């Protein structure tokens, strides 16, 4: 009888010990997670600056003839001022005005190339050829292309994770930067301008795209002669410049002073020009 009483009393003790140990383990896990979050937050901020400064220095070396006024440290400081300490869904395009003023895109008359839904092939082409210039080939465009960043309200943290996605909110830091940069790039487009659109999708000229919603609206007909649409198609595509409704919408949105031209360009022809740099740019479409 005594044995049973003692044995019965030990079970609650074991259970309490087990629960206590489990609580301690959970507390330790939480503390480690918080510590890692703080460390990674600091590292991400440092790695972001390292990436930006490295890209900036690389751009200066590769474009020394046109970059005498660019200061990489100033670019970093003005970049930070645009979004640090702000709600990541409340960073309007105007927040980047000072950054854009310190490194505006240089006019590239007759060489400006816009794109929509064709980023990969456009940049594969401009990486091999210097006859055309995209937004991502400008100073700020090349420095910030592909990066993610945001801040927090009333905080000096710079984050590269857990930031709003492109469509999560209109005024997120990344989307607002590219809208502001697109305004500047479109406003200085001069001479004969080109845009590469995707002829393999239903709507090549998408009203929600940056090209349609921002860039087309900031073309300056006093310095720009016209727009040439390069409609990139694959062998099985049947879309034409004349049959596509969205391209007619594009033509209507252009200033009447601007000439409009559309040309079907086989994707295979562009890929051939990428792989064979001896082919003159004028023969690529």
N, C-alpha and C positions, 0 to 999 in steps of 0.2 A: 504493500500500500504506500509505504514511504517512497519507494522507488518510482512509482507511477506519478506521485505528486511532484517530485523533483523533476522528473523527465517532462512532465506537462508544463511546468513553469519555465523550462529552458527554451521552448519553442518561440514564445513571444519575444524573448531576449534576442534570439537569433534573427528574428524578423526585423526587430528594431535596428539591430546592427547592420543588417543588409540594406535597409532603407537609408540609414545614415551614410553608409559608404556610397550608395548610389547618388545621394544628394551632393556629397563632396566631389564625386567624379563629374557630375553635371556642372557644378560651379567652376571646377578647373577647366572644363571644356569651354565654357562661356568666356572665362578670362583669357584663355589662349586665343579664342576666335576674335575677341576684341583687340588683343595685342597685335595679332596678325593683320587685322583690318587697318589699324593705325599705321603699322609698318608699311603695308602695301600701299596705303594712301600716300605716304611720304615718298616711297620709291616711285610710284606712278607719276607723281609731280616732277620728281627729279629726272626720270627717264623721258618725260614729255619735253622738258627743256633741253635735254641732251639731243633728242631727235630734231627739235626745231633748230637749235643752234648749228648742228651738224649739216642739216639740209641747207640752211642759210649760207654757211661758209662754202658749201659745194656749189650752190648757185652763183655766188660771187666769183668763184674761180672759173666757172664755165661761161660766165657772161660778163667778164671784166670790162668790156667796152661800154656797157650800158648800165652799170650798177654802182657808179662812183658815189652816189648819194645814199646808198642803203647801209644802215647800221643795224647789225643783227641784235645787239643788246636792246636797242630802242624798239625794234620789232617785237621782241619778247615782252618788254615792259608794257607796250601799248596793247598787245594781244591779251595779256593778263588783265589789264584794266577793263577790258570789254565785258568780261563775264565773272571774274572772281568776286565773291561776296553777294552774288545775285541769284535769285530763284532761277534754276536751269530752264524754266519754261517762260521766263520773262526777260529774255535778252534779244531786243529788237535789232534788225539790221543796222540801224543808225549807231548802235553801240560800237561798231567797227569803223566809224568814220575816220577817227584819228589814225588808226592803223592803216587804212587805205590811203590816207593822205601822205603818209610817210614812205609808202612804197607802191605808188599807183602803177597800173599796167602801162607799158610803153606802146604807143600806136604801132601797128604792124600793117601798114597799108598794102592791100592786095594779098595779104598772107594770113588774115584772120580766119580761123576755122572754128565754128561752133559745132555742137553735137547734141544729140538726144537719143538715148537708148542705143548708142553705138560706142560707148566709152572705150571698150577694150580694143577694137580695131582702129579707132582714131588714134589712140595713144601708142599702139604698136607701130602705126605709120609715122607719127611725129617723132617717135624715139629714134627712128632710122633716118628721118629726113628733117631738114631745117627750113624747108620751103613754106611750111605752114605753122601757125602758132595757135595753140588752144589756151584757154584760161589756166589750165594746169601746167602750162609751160611758162607762165609769168612768175615773178618772184614769190608773191604770197601764195599763189596757186600751187606751185611746186613744193613750197615749204609745208603746207597744211593738207595736201592731198592725202586722203585715206586715213587721217587721224581723227580720233574721238576725244572730246574734252567737255568739261562742264565744271561749274562751281556749286556752292551751296549758299543759301540765304544767310547773310551775316556771318560768313566764315571765310577764312583766307585759304581754304583748301583748294587744290586743283585736282580734279578727278579725271580719270580716263576709263573708269568702269561705272556701271549703274547710272549712266547718263541717258537722257531721253533719246529715243530713236528718232529717225528723220520725220516720221509721221505722228509721233506721240503728242507733240504740241507744236504750234506754228512757230513760236519764237524761241526755239531751243538754240543753244550756242552754235552748233555746227551748221544747221540749216540757215540761220541768220547770216553767218559769215559768207556762205556761198551765194546767198541772194545779194548781199552787198557787193561782193566781188564781181558777180555777174553784171550788176548794174554798171560798174566802172568799166568792165571789159567791153560791154556792148556800146557804151557811150563813146568809146574811143575807136571803135571799128571804122576803118576808112577805106576808100577805094572799092574794089570788087571783093565782096565778102562771101564766104561759103559756109554751108552747114551740112553735116552728114547725118542723115536720118535713116531709120531702120525700115526697109521695105518688106521685111518679113513679118511684121506685126500688123494688127488691124488698123491702128491709128498712129501713123508715123509722126504727125504733128499733134501731140497730146496737149490739150489745153492746161493740164495740171503740171506739165513739165516746167523746169526752170527756163528753158529756151522760149516756150510759149508765154508763160506768165510773167517773166521778168525781162529777158534779153531782147526779144522782138520789140517790146514796148519802149526800149531805150535806145533804139537805133537813131542815129542822127543823120538825116538826109542831106544836111549841108556839107558833110565830109564823106558820106558814103554814096557810092554810085549805084549799087544794086546787090541783090542776094541770089546766089546760085545754090539750089538744093541738089545735093548728091544723094540720091535715093539708093541705098545699098541693098542689093537683092541677091538671093541664092538661085541656083539653077531651077528649082521647082516653083519659085514665086511667080505670080501672074500680075502683081500690082503694077500699075503704070502711073506716070506723073499726071496724066489726064483723068484717069478713072478714080483717083483717091479724093474723097470728099474733104478730108482734113487738110490736104495740100491746097485746095481751093480756099479753105478758111485762112490759111497762112497768107496766101496772096492778097486776100481782102484786108487783112490786118496791117499789111505793109503800107507805108507812106506811098501815095501815088507817084511821088517823084522818084522812087526807087525802082530800078529795073528788076524783073523777076525772071528766073530761068530755072528749069528743073531737068535733071539728067539721070537716067538709070545707070548705075555703076555696079557691075557684077562684083561680088565680094572676092571672087577668085582673082580678079584683075588687081585689086588692092593688095591682096596677099602676095601676088607675084611681084608687085613693086616693093613690098617690104623685104622680100627675100633677095631681090636683085636691085640693090641701090644704084647700079649704073644706069637704070632706066630713068629718064628725065621725068621730073614731077608732072610736067604737062602732058605726059603720055599715060598717067595713072588713072585718068578719067576724062 
